Amino acid sequence: MARVGVAGTTSWGTTLAILGARAGQEVNLWTRTEDEAERLRADGENHKFLPGIPLPDGITVTSSADDAFGDVEIALIVVPSRMLRANVRAIGGHIASSAVVVSATKGLELGTGKRMSEILAEELPEQFADKICCMSGPNLAAEICQGKPSSTVIASSSLANVKHVQSLISSSGFRIYTNGDIIGVELGGALKNIIALGAGVCDALNLGDNTKAAFMTRGLAEVARLGVAAGAEAITFAGLSGVGDLIATCSSPLSRNHQVGERLARGETLEQIRASMTNVAEGVDTTAAAAGLADALGVDMPITKATYEVLFNGVGVQDAITALLGRVPAPEWAGVWP
């Protein structure tokens, strides 16, 4: 039996804690305040994010970073991307020096465009430089908690580290695959949220399956284009963290980013939508970060740029669609394969 520490009590953080406990591990679920820890312990479940899903006996809820991470084999960081740097600063000095650190956050940092593993490398002590991994895939928390089969990918430059995480958390119902392309796996998981916003627009406007399929495919092309420019392998975007996550997030009513796209198409403002949401829709911040990264790398991302205009510059959804359809057609995989 191993010990696993989880930072983050969102739906996905709580789900990963539950998965670890179900796999027979001792799991410490870390909260930022003692009030939150007491509430979770008293309720026996996460009412806010996963109502009706009991916390298994193998989970210990604590607000002490020392207790949560001081003697663990794996530290899972599962917080919103805009909060990741601050959280890592709070717990980094408390994580056992031998632990593997895994980011399960799908996003890019606003202002820098950095991936979560890059932030971990900057904020953690130097001893963790070769122990950083990321997790990404088609992982809708509610379905996984209900016991429905799912798969994900753990990526790192260290095969030993990803295999170690795989051995401790993988199960018959939650299959973990390994990948050495951490750039591609992270960018696939982050950037598909942008495309999910547009997929929600397609569904809200009843544009049809042909339109949505074409939109998703062209979205995948520009996700891969940015990924390759950033140093990723093109084939990674054909895997679970690419097309797999794209399908789930663009198709499921459980997807928060899909929900945001639907609501934008129906006339709600971004401010109204955000004010009403409990969880974070990472696609919004990721759109801004990815647009800046695309400019820096000289990558053409028309869907991302159109989404940015709708979210932040007041461009109407229909006008954005018209602009996209008016573009001159290009080779299908330009910038991805020769």
SERO-4910 file (N, C-alpha, C, O; in steps of 0.05 Angstrom, whole numbers):
BEGIN
 pado doro    nc1    nc2    nc3   cac1   cac2   cac3    cc1    cc2    cc3    oc1    oc2    oc3
  Met    A     17    -24      0      0      0      0     18     25      0     36     27     16
  Ala    A     11     44    -18     27     68    -20     10     92    -11    -14     90     -8
  Arg    A     24    114     -6     10    138      2     10    158    -21     31    162    -34
  Val    A    -13    170    -25    -16    190    -47    -28    215    -35    -47    214    -20
  Gly    A    -16    238    -42    -27    264    -34    -40    278    -58    -29    278    -80
  Val    A    -63    290    -53    -78    303    -74    -83    332    -65    -95    337    -44
  Ala    A    -74    351    -81    -80    379    -77   -103    388    -95    -99    388   -119
  Gly    A   -125    395    -83   -148    403   -100   -173    388    -94   -174    364    -96
  Thr    A   -194    402    -86   -219    390    -79   -241    396   -100   -264    396    -93
  Thr    A   -232    402   -125   -251    405   -147   -263    377   -153   -256    357   -140
  Ser    A   -280    376   -172   -292    350   -180   -270    330   -189   -271    307   -181
  Trp    A   -251    339   -204   -230    322   -214   -210    314   -192   -202    291   -191
  Gly    A   -203    333   -175   -185    327   -153   -197    306   -134   -184    287   -126
  Thr    A   -223    310   -128   -237    291   -110   -239    264   -124   -236    243   -111
  Thr    A   -244    264   -150   -246    239   -164   -220    223   -164   -220    199   -160
  Leu    A   -198    237   -168   -172    223   -167   -166    213   -139   -154    192   -136
  Ala    A   -174    227   -119   -171    217    -91   -187    192    -88   -178    172    -76
  Ile    A   -212    192    -98   -229    168    -96   -217    145   -111   -217    122   -101
  Leu    A   -207    150   -135   -194    129   -151   -171    117   -137   -167     92   -137
  Gly    A   -154    133   -124   -131    123   -109   -140    105    -86   -128     84    -82
  Ala    A   -160    114    -72   -170     98    -49   -182     72    -59   -179     51    -46
  Arg    A   -197     73    -81   -209     48    -92   -187     29   -102   -192      5   -102
  Ala    A   -164     40   -109   -142     23   -118   -126     12    -94   -106     -3    -98
  Gly    A   -135     18    -70   -122      7    -46   -100     24    -34    -86     15    -16
  Gln    A    -97     49    -43    -77     66    -33    -87     84    -10   -111     88     -7
  Glu    A    -69     93      7    -76    112     28    -74    140     16    -53    148      6
  Val    A    -96    154     16    -98    180      2   -102    203     21   -120    202     38
  Asn    A    -86    223     19    -89    248     34   -100    269     15    -88    276     -5
  Leu    A   -124    279     22   -136    300      5   -132    327     19   -143    332     41
  Trp    A   -116    345      7   -109    370     20   -128    392     13   -135    396    -10
  Thr    A   -136    407     33   -153    431     30   -137    455     39   -119    453     55
  Arg    A   -144    478     28   -130    503     35   -137    513     63   -122    528     75
  Thr    A   -161    506     73   -170    515     99   -180    492    116   -189    472    106
  Glu    A   -178    496    142   -188    476    161   -219    475    160   -230    453    164
  Asp    A   -232    497    155   -261    497    153   -270    478    131   -289    463    135
  Glu    A   -257    480    108   -264    462     86   -259    433     93   -275    415     87
  Ala    A   -236    428    106   -230    400    114   -251    389    133   -259    366    130
  Glu    A   -259    405    153   -279    396    172   -305    391    158   -319    371    165
  Arg    A   -312    407    139   -338    403    125   -337    377    109   -357    362    109
  Leu    A   -316    372     95   -314    347     79   -314    323     97   -327    303     91
  Arg    A   -300    324    120   -300    302    139   -327    297    150   -336    274    153
  Ala    A   -341    318    157   -368    315    170   -388    305    150   -405    288    156
  Asp    A   -387    314    125   -406    306    104   -400    278     93   -419    264     86
  Gly    A   -375    271     93   -368    245     82   -369    245     51   -368    224     39
  Glu    A   -372    268     40   -373    271     11   -367    300      4   -367    317     21
  Asn    A   -363    305    -22   -358    332    -31   -384    343    -43   -389    341    -67
  His    A   -401    355    -25   -427    364    -33   -426    385    -56   -443    385    -73
  Lys    A   -405    401    -55   -403    423    -75   -398    413   -103   -410    423   -122
  Phe    A   -380    394   -105   -371    386   -132   -380    357   -140   -383    352   -164
  Leu    A   -383    340   -121   -391    312   -127   -412    302   -108   -408    283    -93
  Pro    A   -435    315   -108   -457    307    -89   -466    279    -94   -469    270   -116
  Gly    A   -469    264    -72   -479    237    -73   -458    216    -77   -464    192    -78
  Ile    A   -432    224    -79   -410    205    -82   -395    204    -56   -380    223    -50
  Pro    A   -397    183    -41   -384    182    -14   -354    180    -17   -343    168    -36
  Leu    A   -340    192      2   -311    190      3   -304    163     16   -313    157     38
  Pro    A   -288    146      3   -281    120     14   -265    123     40   -253    144     46
  Asp    A   -264    102     56   -250    102     81   -220    108     78   -207    118     96
  Gly    A   -209    101     55   -180    105     50   -171    134     47   -147    139     43
  Ile    A   -190    153     47   -183    181     43   -182    195     70   -201    194     86
  Thr    A   -160    209     75   -158    227     99   -158    256     89   -141    263     73
  Val    A   -176    271     99   -178    300     91   -163    316    111   -168    314    135
  Thr    A   -145    333    102   -129    349    120   -122    376    107   -120    379     83
  Ser    A   -119    396    124   -110    423    115    -80    427    120    -69    448    114
  Ser    A    -67    406    131    -39    408    137    -23    398    113    -25    374    105
  Ala    A     -6    415    102     10    407     79     31    386     87     37    368     71
  Asp    A     41    388    111     60    367    121     47    340    122     58    320    113
  Asp    A     23    339    134      9    313    136      1    303    109      1    278    104
  Ala    A     -6    321     91    -17    312     65      5    302     46      1    283     31
  Phe    A     29    314     47     50    308     27     77    300     38     95    294     23
  Gly    A     79    300     65    105    295     76    116    267     73    140    263     75
  Asp    A     99    247     68    108    219     66     92    205     44     80    184     49
  Val    A     93    216     20     77    205     -2     96    196    -25    118    206    -28
  Glu    A     86    177    -41    101    169    -65     92    185    -89    108    189   -108
  Ile    A     67    195    -89     57    211   -111     43    235    -99     27    233    -81
  Ala    A     49    258   -111     34    283   -104     19    292   -129     32    299   -149
  Leu    A     -7    291   -128    -24    299   -150    -33    328   -147    -45    334   -126
  Ile    A    -28    345   -166    -36    373   -165    -60    377   -183    -57    374   -208
  Val    A    -83    382   -172   -108    383   -187   -123    408   -179   -145    406   -167
  Val    A   -113    431   -187   -126    456   -181   -129    472   -207   -115    466   -227
  Pro    A   -147    492   -208   -149    508   -232   -123    520   -241   -106    527   -224
  Ser    A   -118    523   -267    -92    532   -277    -84    559   -266    -61    563   -261
  Arg    A   -103    577   -262    -96    603   -253    -87    603   -223    -76    622   -213
  Met    A    -93    581   -209    -86    578   -181    -62    559   -177    -53    555   -154
  Leu    A    -52    547   -198    -32    526   -194     -6    537   -182      4    525   -164
  Arg    A      3    559   -193     29    569   -183     27    576   -153     45    569   -138
  Ala    A      5    589   -145      2    596   -116      1    571    -99     12    570    -77
  Asn    A    -14    551   -108    -16    526    -92     10    511    -90     17    501    -69
  Val    A     25    510   -112     51    497   -111     70    511    -92     86    498    -78
  Arg    A     69    537    -91     85    552    -73     78    546    -44     95    546    -26
  Ala    A     52    540    -39     43    534    -12     51    506     -3     56    503     21
  Ile    A     53    487    -21     58    460    -12     85    449    -21     94    428    -11
  Gly    A     99    463    -40    123    452    -51    144    443    -31    157    423    -34
  Gly    A    148    459    -10    168    453     10    160    431     29    176    422     45
  His    A    135    421     26    125    400     44    125    372     30    120    352     44
  Ile    A    129    371      4    127    346    -10    152    329     -6    174    338     -7
  Ala    A    147    303      0    169    285      4    189    286    -19    180    286    -42
  Ser    A    214    286    -13    235    290    -34    235    267    -54    245    271    -77
  Ser    A    225    244    -46    226    221    -64    200    219    -81    198    201    -97
  Ala    A    181    236    -77    155    234    -90    157    242   -120    173    259   -128
  Val    A    139    229   -135    134    238   -163    111    258   -162     91    253   -149
  Val    A    114    280   -176     94    301   -176     79    301   -203     91    302   -224
  Val    A     52    299   -201     36    296   -226     16    319   -227      0    324   -209
  Ser    A     17    334   -249     -3    354   -254    -26    341   -269    -22    328   -290
  Ala    A    -51    344   -258    -75    335   -272    -92    359   -280   -116    356   -283
  Thr    A    -80    382   -282    -94    406   -290    -91    411   -320    -69    409   -331
  Lys    A   -113    416   -334   -112    420   -363   -116    449   -369   -138    459   -371
  Gly    A    -94    463   -372    -96    491   -378    -68    503   -384    -48    489   -382
  Leu    A    -68    529   -391    -44    544   -395    -45    568   -377    -67    578   -371
  Glu    A    -22    578   -368    -21    601   -350    -26    627   -365    -13    632   -386
  Leu    A    -45    642   -355    -50    668   -367    -26    686   -365    -12    686   -344
  Gly    A    -20    701   -386      2    719   -386     28    707   -395     44    721   -408
  Thr    A     33    682   -390     58    669   -398     54    647   -419     72    642   -435
  Gly    A     30    635   -420     25    613   -438     39    588   -430     40    569   -446
  Lys    A     49    587   -405     65    563   -397     46    540   -390     24    543   -380
  Arg    A     57    516   -396     44    491   -388     47    487   -358     65    498   -345
  Met    A     30    470   -347     30    466   -318     56    453   -309     66    459   -287
  Ser    A     67    435   -325     93    423   -317    115    443   -316    134    440   -301
  Glu    A    114    463   -334    134    484   -333    132    500   -308    153    508   -296
  Ile    A    108    506   -299    104    520   -273    115    503   -250    128    514   -232
  Leu    A    109    477   -250    119    460   -229    149    460   -229    161    461   -207
  Ala    A    162    460   -252    191    460   -253    202    486   -242    224    486   -230
  Glu    A    188    508   -246    197    533   -236    194    536   -206    211    548   -192
  Glu    A    172    525   -195    164    530   -168    173    509   -148    176    515   -124
  Leu    A    178    485   -157    186    463   -139    216    464   -134    231    474   -151
  Pro    A    225    453   -112    254    451   -107    267    435   -130    254    419   -143
  Glu    A    292    441   -134    307    430   -157    307    399   -157    310    387   -179
  Gln    A    304    387   -135    305    358   -133    282    344   -148    284    320   -153
  Phe    A    261    360   -154    238    348   -169    240    351   -199    222    344   -213
  Ala    A    262    362   -209    264    368   -237    258    345   -255    246    348   -276
  Asp    A    267    321   -248    263    297   -265    240    280   -254    238    257   -262
  Lys    A    224    291   -236    202    275   -225    174    287   -231    155    281   -217
  Ile    A    173    304   -252    148    317   -258    134    303   -281    146    297   -302
  Cys    A    108    298   -278     92    284   -298     67    300   -302     60    319   -287
  Cys    A     52    293   -323     25    304   -327      6    282   -334     14    261   -343
  Met    A    -20    287   -328    -41    268   -333    -62    282   -350    -70    304   -345
  Ser    A    -71    268   -372    -92    280   -389   -106    258   -404    -94    237   -410
  Gly    A   -131    263   -411   -146    243   -426   -176    250   -425   -184    270   -412
  Pro    A   -193    233   -437   -222    237   -436   -233    229   -409   -242    206   -406
  Asn    A   -232    247   -390   -238    240   -362   -259    258   -350   -253    277   -336
  Leu    A   -284    252   -355   -307    266   -343   -311    255   -315   -318    231   -312
  Ala    A   -307    272   -295   -306    262   -267   -331    247   -259   -328    226   -247
  Ala    A   -354    257   -265   -379    244   -256   -381    216   -266   -390    198   -252
  Glu    A   -374    211   -291   -375    184   -302   -356    165   -289   -363    142   -283
  Ile    A   -332    175   -283   -312    158   -271   -320    150   -242   -317    127   -234
  Cys    A   -331    170   -227   -340    164   -200   -363    144   -200   -366    129   -180
  Gln    A   -378    143   -221   -400    123   -223   -391     96   -231   -407     77   -234
  Gly    A   -364     93   -235   -353     67   -241   -352     60   -271   -347     37   -279
  Lys    A   -358     80   -288   -357     75   -317   -328     74   -326   -312     91   -318
  Pro    A   -321     55   -343   -293     52   -352   -282     77   -366   -297     90   -381
  Ser    A   -257     83   -360   -244    106   -372   -214    101   -374   -203     83   -362
  Ser    A   -201    117   -391   -172    115   -395   -160    143   -394   -173    163   -400
  Thr    A   -135    144   -387   -120    169   -387    -91    163   -394    -83    140   -397
  Val    A    -75    185   -397    -47    182   -404    -30    197   -383    -37    219   -374
  Ile    A     -9    184   -374     11    197   -357     36    201   -375     46    183   -387
  Ala    A     46    226   -375     69    233   -392     91    245   -376     87    259   -356
  Ser    A    116    238   -384    140    249   -371    164    242   -388    162    223   -404
  Ser    A    185    256   -384    210    248   -397    222    223   -384    240    211   -395
  Ser    A    212    216   -361    222    193   -346    202    170   -348    180    171   -336
  Leu    A    209    149   -362    192    125   -364    188    112   -337    166    102   -332
  Ala    A    208    112   -321    205    100   -294    184    114   -278    169    100   -263
  Asn    A    183    140   -279    163    155   -263    135    149   -273    117    145   -256
  Val    A    130    149   -299    103    145   -308     94    116   -303     71    112   -297
  Lys    A    113     98   -304    106     70   -298     99     67   -268     82     51   -261
  His    A    113     82   -251    107     81   -222     79     92   -217     64     79   -202
  Val    A     72    114   -229     45    125   -225     24    106   -236      4    101   -223
  Gln    A     30     95   -259     12     76   -272      6     52   -253    -16     43   -251
  Ser    A     27     42   -240     24     18   -224      8     24   -199     -5      5   -188
  Leu    A      7     49   -189     -6     54   -164    -35     63   -167    -52     59   -149
  Ile    A    -42     75   -190    -69     86   -193    -86     71   -214   -110     71   -212
  Ser    A    -73     58   -234    -88     44   -255   -104     21   -244    -96      8   -225
  Ser    A   -127     17   -256   -144     -6   -248   -160    -15   -272   -157     -4   -294
  Ser    A   -176    -36   -269   -191    -46   -292   -211    -26   -302   -218    -26   -325
  Gly    A   -220     -8   -284   -240     12   -292   -227     39   -300   -241     55   -312
  Phe    A   -202     43   -293   -188     68   -299   -161     60   -310   -141     58   -295
  Arg    A   -159     56   -336   -134     47   -349   -116     70   -355   -124     89   -368
  Ile    A    -91     68   -346    -72     89   -350    -51     80   -370    -39     58   -367
  Tyr    A    -47     96   -391    -27     91   -411     -4    110   -407     -7    130   -393
  Thr    A     19    104   -418     43    121   -414     51    134   -440     45    124   -462
  Asn    A     65    157   -438     74    171   -462     98    188   -454     99    199   -432
  Gly    A    117    190   -472    141    206   -466    140    235   -475    158    250   -471
  Asp    A    117    242   -489    114    269   -500     98    286   -481     74    290   -485
  Ile    A    111    297   -461     96    313   -441     85    339   -453     64    349   -445
  Ile    A     99    350   -473     89    375   -485     63    369   -500     43    384   -497
  Gly    A     63    348   -516     39    342   -532     15    334   -514     -7    342   -519
  Val    A     21    318   -494     -1    309   -476    -13    333   -461    -38    335   -459
  Glu    A      3    351   -452     -7    374   -438    -22    393   -456    -44    403   -450
  Leu    A    -11    398   -480    -24    417   -498    -50    405   -509    -69    420   -514
  Gly    A    -50    379   -514    -75    366   -523    -97    370   -503   -120    377   -510
  Gly    A    -91    365   -478   -111    368   -457   -120    396   -452   -144    401   -446
  Ala    A   -102    415   -455   -109    443   -451   -124    455   -474   -145    468   -471
  Leu    A   -114    451   -498   -125    466   -522   -151    455   -531   -167    469   -544
  Lys    A   -157    430   -526   -183    419   -535   -206    433   -521   -229    433   -531
  Asn    A   -201    446   -498   -222    461   -485   -232    485   -501   -255    493   -499
  Ile    A   -213    496   -517   -221    518   -534   -240    508   -555   -260    521   -561
  Ile    A   -235    485   -567   -252    474   -588   -279    465   -576   -299    467   -590
  Ala    A   -279    457   -551   -304    449   -538   -323    473   -535   -347    470   -537
  Leu    A   -312    497   -531   -329    521   -530   -344    524   -556   -368    528   -556
  Gly    A   -330    521   -579   -343    523   -605   -362    500   -611   -382    504   -624
  Ala    A   -355    476   -601   -374    454   -604   -400    459   -590   -422    452   -600
  Gly    A   -399    472   -567   -423    480   -553   -440    499   -570   -464    498   -570
  Val    A   -426    518   -583   -440    537   -601   -454    521   -624   -477    527   -630
  Cys    A   -440    502   -636   -452    486   -657   -477    473   -648   -497    473   -663
  Asp    A   -477    461   -624   -501    447   -615   -523    466   -608   -546    460   -613
  Ala    A   -517    488   -595   -538    507   -588   -552    519   -612   -575    525   -611
  Leu    A   -537    523   -634   -548    534   -659   -559    513   -678   -568    519   -700
  Asn    A   -558    487   -669   -568    465   -686   -555    465   -714   -569    463   -734
  Leu    A   -529    468   -714   -515    470   -740   -512    442   -753   -504    441   -777
  Gly    A   -517    421   -738   -516    394   -750   -490    379   -745   -470    391   -737
  Asp    A   -492    353   -750   -469    336   -744   -446    340   -764   -422    339   -756
  Asn    A   -452    346   -789   -430    351   -808   -414    375   -800   -389    375   -800
  Thr    A   -428    397   -792   -414    421   -784   -397    416   -759   -374    424   -758
  Lys    A   -408    402   -740   -394    398   -715   -370    379   -719   -348    384   -708
  Ala    A   -373    359   -736   -351    341   -742   -328    356   -756   -305    352   -749
  Ala    A   -335    373   -775   -315    388   -789   -301    408   -770   -277    411   -771
  Phe    A   -317    421   -753   -306    440   -734   -286    426   -715   -264    436   -710
  Met    A   -294    403   -704   -276    389   -686   -250    380   -700   -229    382   -689
  Thr    A   -252    371   -725   -229    362   -740   -210    385   -746   -186    382   -743
  Arg    A   -222    407   -755   -205    430   -760   -193    441   -734   -171    451   -734
  Gly    A   -208    439   -713   -197    447   -687   -174    430   -679   -153    440   -669
  Leu    A   -176    404   -683   -154    386   -677   -129    393   -693   -107    391   -683
  Ala    A   -133    401   -718   -111    408   -735    -96    432   -724    -71    432   -724
  Glu    A   -110    452   -714    -95    475   -704    -84    470   -677    -63    482   -669
  Val    A    -96    453   -661    -84    444   -636    -58    430   -641    -38    436   -628
  Ala    A    -58    412   -660    -33    397   -667    -12    416   -679     12    413   -674
  Arg    A    -21    436   -694     -3    455   -707     12    471   -685     37    475   -687
  Leu    A     -2    481   -665     11    495   -644     29    476   -628     51    483   -620
  Gly    A     20    452   -624     35    432   -609     62    426   -622     82    425   -609
  Val    A     61    421   -648     86    415   -663    105    439   -662    129    435   -658
  Ala    A     94    463   -664    111    487   -663    124    490   -635    146    501   -633
  Ala    A    110    480   -615    121    481   -587    139    458   -580    151    458   -558
  Gly    A    142    439   -599    161    417   -594    148    390   -589    162    371   -582
  Ala    A    122    388   -593    107    363   -588    110    345   -613    117    354   -635
  Glu    A    103    320   -610    102    301   -632     73    300   -643     54    299   -628
  Ala    A     71    302   -669     44    304   -682     27    280   -674      3    283   -671
  Ile    A     38    256   -673     23    232   -668      9    233   -641    -12    219   -637
  Thr    A     19    248   -622      7    249   -595    -22    259   -597    -38    251   -581
  Phe    A    -28    276   -616    -54    288   -617    -75    269   -629    -98    275   -630
  Ala    A    -65    246   -638    -83    224   -647    -90    205   -624   -105    186   -628
  Gly    A    -79    211   -600    -83    193   -578   -104    202   -558   -121    219   -565
  Leu    A   -104    191   -534   -124    197   -514   -125    226   -505   -146    237   -500
  Ser    A   -101    239   -503   -100    266   -494   -106    286   -517   -109    310   -512
  Gly    A   -108    276   -541   -115    292   -564   -143    287   -574   -162    299   -563
  Val    A   -146    270   -593   -172    265   -605   -191    252   -584   -215    257   -584
  Gly    A   -180    236   -566   -197    223   -546   -211    243   -527   -235    243   -523
  Asp    A   -195    261   -516   -205    282   -499   -223    302   -514   -243    311   -504
  Leu    A   -215    307   -539   -231    325   -556   -259    314   -560   -279    329   -557
  Ile    A   -262    289   -566   -288    277   -570   -305    279   -545   -328    288   -547
  Ala    A   -294    271   -522   -309    272   -498   -318    300   -491   -341    305   -484
  Thr    A   -300    319   -492   -306    346   -483   -324    361   -503   -340    378   -494
  Cys    A   -323    355   -528   -340    368   -548   -367    355   -550   -386    367   -561
  Ser    A   -371    331   -539   -396    316   -543   -413    315   -518   -437    312   -520
  Ser    A   -401    316   -494   -416    310   -470   -429    334   -458   -417    356   -456
  Pro    A   -454    332   -449   -467    353   -434   -454    358   -407   -459    378   -394
  Leu    A   -437    340   -398   -422    343   -373   -399    362   -375   -388    372   -355
  Ser    A   -391    368   -400   -368    385   -405   -374    414   -398   -393    425   -410
  Arg    A   -359    426   -380   -364    454   -373   -358    473   -396   -372    493   -400
  Asn    A   -338    467   -412   -331    484   -434   -353    483   -456   -359    503   -468
  His    A   -363    459   -460   -386    456   -479   -410    473   -469   -423    486   -485
  Gln    A   -415    472   -444   -437    487   -432   -433    517   -436   -452    531   -443
  Val    A   -409    527   -433   -403    555   -437   -409    563   -465   -421    584   -470
  Gly    A   -400    547   -485   -405    552   -513   -435    554   -519   -444    571   -534
  Glu    A   -450    535   -508   -479    535   -512   -491    561   -502   -508    573   -515
  Arg    A   -483    569   -479   -495    593   -466   -487    618   -481   -503    637   -482
  Leu    A   -463    619   -491   -454    642   -507   -472    645   -532   -480    666   -540
  Ala    A   -476    622   -545   -493    622   -569   -521    630   -564   -535    640   -582
  Arg    A   -530    626   -540   -558    634   -533   -560    663   -522   -581    671   -514
  Gly    A   -538    677   -523   -539    705   -517   -529    714   -489   -530    738   -484
  Glu    A   -520    695   -472   -510    703   -446   -482    715   -449   -467    707   -467
  Thr    A   -475    733   -431   -448    744   -431   -429    725   -416   -438    709   -400
  Leu    A   -403    728   -421   -384    712   -407   -385    718   -377   -382    699   -361
  Glu    A   -389    743   -370   -391    750   -341   -415    736   -328   -412    726   -306
  Gln    A   -437    735   -341   -461    722   -330   -455    692   -326   -462    680   -306
  Ile    A   -443    680   -346   -438    651   -345   -419    644   -323   -423    626   -307
  Arg    A   -397    659   -321   -377    653   -301   -388    657   -273   -382    642   -255
  Ala    A   -405    677   -269   -416    683   -243   -434    660   -233   -438    657   -209
  Ser    A   -445    645   -251   -464    624   -244   -451    597   -241   -465    578   -233
  Met    A   -425    594   -248   -412    568   -248   -398    562   -222   -386    579   -210
  Thr    A   -400    537   -213   -385    527   -190   -357    519   -197   -338    527   -184
  Asn    A   -355    503   -218   -329    494   -228   -318    515   -248   -332    533   -256
  Val    A   -292    512   -255   -279    529   -274   -280    517   -302   -275    493   -305
  Ala    A   -287    533   -321   -285    525   -349   -258    534   -360   -255    558   -366
  Glu    A   -239    516   -361   -211    524   -367   -208    535   -395   -189    550   -400
  Gly    A   -227    529   -413   -224    538   -440   -223    568   -443   -211    578   -463
  Val    A   -235    582   -425   -236    612   -427   -208    623   -424   -199    638   -442
  Asp    A   -195    618   -402   -168    628   -397   -149    616   -418   -130    630   -427
  Thr    A   -153    591   -425   -135    578   -444   -136    591   -471   -116    593   -485
  Thr    A   -160    601   -479   -162    615   -504   -144    639   -505   -130    643   -525
  Ala    A   -144    655   -484   -127    678   -482    -98    671   -482    -82    683   -496
  Ala    A    -90    651   -467    -62    642   -465    -53    631   -492    -31    636   -500
  Ala    A    -70    615   -504    -62    602   -529    -60    622   -552    -43    619   -570
  Ala    A    -77    642   -552    -75    663   -573    -48    677   -571    -36    683   -591
  Gly    A    -40    683   -547    -14    696   -543      9    678   -551     29    687   -563
  Leu    A      7    652   -544     28    633   -551     30    629   -581     52    627   -592
  Ala    A      7    628   -594      6    626   -624     20    649   -637     35    646   -656
  Asp    A     15    673   -627     28    697   -638     59    695   -634     74    701   -652
  Ala    A     67    686   -610     95    684   -604    110    664   -622    133    668   -629
  Leu    A     96    642   -628    108    621   -645    101    624   -674    111    608   -691
  Gly    A     86    644   -682     79    648   -710     61    626   -721     65    618   -744
  Val    A     42    617   -705     24    595   -714     -3    606   -720    -14    621   -704
  Asp    A    -15    597   -742    -42    605   -750    -62    588   -735    -63    564   -738
  Met    A    -79    601   -719   -100    587   -703   -126    603   -706   -134    617   -688
  Pro    A   -140    600   -729   -164    616   -734   -186    610   -715   -200    629   -708
  Ile    A   -190    586   -707   -212    580   -688   -207    592   -661   -224    604   -649
  Thr    A   -182    590   -652   -175    602   -627   -178    632   -628   -188    644   -609
  Lys    A   -168    645   -649   -171    673   -652   -200    682   -653   -207    702   -641
  Ala    A   -217    667   -668   -245    674   -669   -258    671   -642   -275    688   -634
  Thr    A   -251    650   -627   -262    646   -600   -253    669   -582   -269    678   -565
  Tyr    A   -229    677   -584   -219    700   -568   -236    725   -573   -243    739   -555
  Glu    A   -242    730   -598   -257    754   -605   -285    753   -593   -295    773   -584
  Val    A   -297    730   -593   -324    727   -581   -323    730   -551   -339    744   -539
  Leu    A   -303    718   -538   -301    718   -509   -294    746   -498   -305    754   -478
  Phe    A   -275    759   -511   -263    783   -499   -267    809   -514   -262    830   -502
  Asn    A   -275    808   -539   -277    833   -554   -305    838   -565   -309    856   -581
  Gly    A   -325    823   -555   -353    830   -561   -362    822   -589   -383    831   -597
  Val    A   -346    807   -604   -355    798   -630   -378    778   -628   -376    760   -611
  Gly    A   -398    781   -644   -421    763   -643   -414    735   -653   -396    732   -670
  Val    A   -428    715   -642   -423    687   -650   -427    684   -680   -410    671   -694
  Gln    A   -448    694   -691   -453    691   -719   -432    704   -736   -424    694   -757
  Asp    A   -423    728   -728   -402    742   -743   -376    725   -743   -362    724   -763
  Ala    A   -370    713   -720   -346    696   -718   -348    672   -737   -329    664   -750
  Ile    A   -372    660   -738   -376    637   -756   -373    645   -785   -360    631   -801
  Thr    A   -384    668   -792   -382    678   -820   -353    683   -827   -344    677   -850
  Ala    A   -337    694   -809   -309    700   -814   -293    674   -819   -276    673   -836
  Leu    A   -299    654   -802   -285    628   -805   -292    615   -832   -274    604   -846
  Leu    A   -317    616   -840   -326    603   -865   -316    618   -889   -314    607   -911
  Gly    A   -308    643   -886   -299    659   -908   -269    657   -913   -259    670   -932
  Arg    A   -255    642   -897   -226    639   -900   -220    623   -925   -235    605   -933
  Val    A   -197    629   -938   -188    614   -961   -180    586   -953   -163    583   -935
  Pro    A   -191    565   -965   -183    537   -958   -153    533   -962   -141    544   -980
  Ala    A   -142    516   -944   -113    510   -944   -109    480   -943   -128    465   -939
  Pro    A    -84    471   -947    -78    442   -943    -87    433   -916    -84    447   -896
  Glu    A    -99    409   -914   -111    400   -889    -93    399   -866   -100    407   -843
  Trp    A    -68    390   -869    -50    387   -847    -26    406   -849     -4    399   -840
  Ala    A    -31    430   -859    -10    450   -861      1    456   -833    -14    461   -814
  Gly    A     27    455   -830     40    461   -805     41    438   -786     53    440   -764
  Val    A     30    415   -794     30    391   -776     48    370   -789     66    359   -776
  Trp    A     42    363   -814     59    344   -829     67    358   -855     52    374   -866
  Pro    A     90    351   -866     99    363   -891     80    355   -914     85    363   -937
***
